[in-house]
Amino acid sequence: MKGVSNADLSTTVLGRKIKLSVMLAPVAAQRRYHLDGGAGAARAAAAAGTVYGVSGSIGNSVEEIAISSSGPKRFQLYVPKDRAVARDGVLRA
Ligand SMILES: Cc1cc2nc3c(=O)[nH]c(=O)nc-3n(C[C@H](O)[C@H](O)[C@H](O)COP(=O)(O)O)c2cc1C
């Protein structure tokens, strides 16, 4: 029964404040949906003031995602049997 014209949609995630209490979940192969793929989604999340969950199977490089926006991001990894490959993925992210 409160007014909603000035609703505060912010929350905190791991101690960091975000403007919108909805985050973008990791979704693989986003270039199937748009040429920019995850880079575009990362920019959209940043514009909305929320977290972009970067799929480990995104299709863009993590470096491309990193420079696409300064918004907060989380990296999701499907851990491969070869732990050296997993380590490399985490270090690059
Ligand atoms: C097309 C598609 C691709 C997805 N790819 C990934 C992925 O790469 N990694 C992952 O952890 N989850 C992936 N998910 C799962 C989503 O991140 C999310 O957990 C799931 O859609 C449930 O969230 P929801 O209840 O908000 O829909 C994918 C989901 C969909 C529909």
PDBQT file of the ligand as one rigid body, heavy atoms in Angstrom, charges set to zero:
ROOT
HETATM    1  C1  LIG A 101      19.434 -20.557 -23.862  1.00  0.00    +0.000 C 
HETATM    2  C2  LIG A 101      19.998 -20.690 -22.462  1.00  0.00    +0.000 A 
HETATM    3  C3  LIG A 101      21.370 -20.790 -22.306  1.00  0.00    +0.000 A 
HETATM    4  C4  LIG A 101      21.919 -20.912 -21.023  1.00  0.00    +0.000 A 
HETATM    5  N1  LIG A 101      23.270 -20.991 -20.883  1.00  0.00    +0.000 NA
HETATM    6  C5  LIG A 101      23.803 -21.087 -19.649  1.00  0.00    +0.000 A 
HETATM    7  C6  LIG A 101      25.222 -21.119 -19.482  1.00  0.00    +0.000 A 
HETATM    8  O1  LIG A 101      25.999 -21.056 -20.428  1.00  0.00    +0.000 OA
HETATM    9  N2  LIG A 101      25.694 -21.232 -18.213  1.00  0.00    +0.000 N 
HETATM   10  C7  LIG A 101      24.865 -21.309 -17.116  1.00  0.00    +0.000 A 
HETATM   11  O2  LIG A 101      25.368 -21.414 -15.992  1.00  0.00    +0.000 OA
HETATM   12  N3  LIG A 101      23.520 -21.253 -17.253  1.00  0.00    +0.000 NA
HETATM   13  C8  LIG A 101      22.981 -21.145 -18.486  1.00  0.00    +0.000 A 
HETATM   14  N4  LIG A 101      21.622 -21.085 -18.621  1.00  0.00    +0.000 N 
HETATM   15  C9  LIG A 101      20.800 -21.079 -17.415  1.00  0.00    +0.000 C 
HETATM   16  C10 LIG A 101      20.453 -19.642 -17.001  1.00  0.00    +0.000 C 
HETATM   17  O3  LIG A 101      21.617 -18.947 -16.594  1.00  0.00    +0.000 OA
HETATM   18  C11 LIG A 101      19.470 -19.634 -15.825  1.00  0.00    +0.000 C 
HETATM   19  O4  LIG A 101      20.023 -20.270 -14.722  1.00  0.00    +0.000 OA
HETATM   20  C12 LIG A 101      18.181 -20.318 -16.155  1.00  0.00    +0.000 C 
HETATM   21  O5  LIG A 101      17.668 -19.781 -17.365  1.00  0.00    +0.000 OA
HETATM   22  C13 LIG A 101      17.160 -20.155 -15.018  1.00  0.00    +0.000 C 
HETATM   23  O6  LIG A 101      16.975 -18.801 -14.743  1.00  0.00    +0.000 OA
HETATM   24  P1  LIG A 101      15.503 -18.178 -14.707  1.00  0.00    +0.000 P 
HETATM   25  O7  LIG A 101      14.760 -18.929 -13.649  1.00  0.00    +0.000 OA
HETATM   26  O8  LIG A 101      15.720 -16.720 -14.354  1.00  0.00    +0.000 OA
HETATM   27  O9  LIG A 101      14.960 -18.378 -16.093  1.00  0.00    +0.000 OA
HETATM   28  C14 LIG A 101      21.064 -20.951 -19.886  1.00  0.00    +0.000 A 
HETATM   29  C15 LIG A 101      19.690 -20.836 -20.070  1.00  0.00    +0.000 A 
HETATM   30  C16 LIG A 101      19.164 -20.703 -21.313  1.00  0.00    +0.000 A 
HETATM   31  C17 LIG A 101      17.661 -20.574 -21.468  1.00  0.00    +0.000 C 
ENDROOT
TORSDOF 0
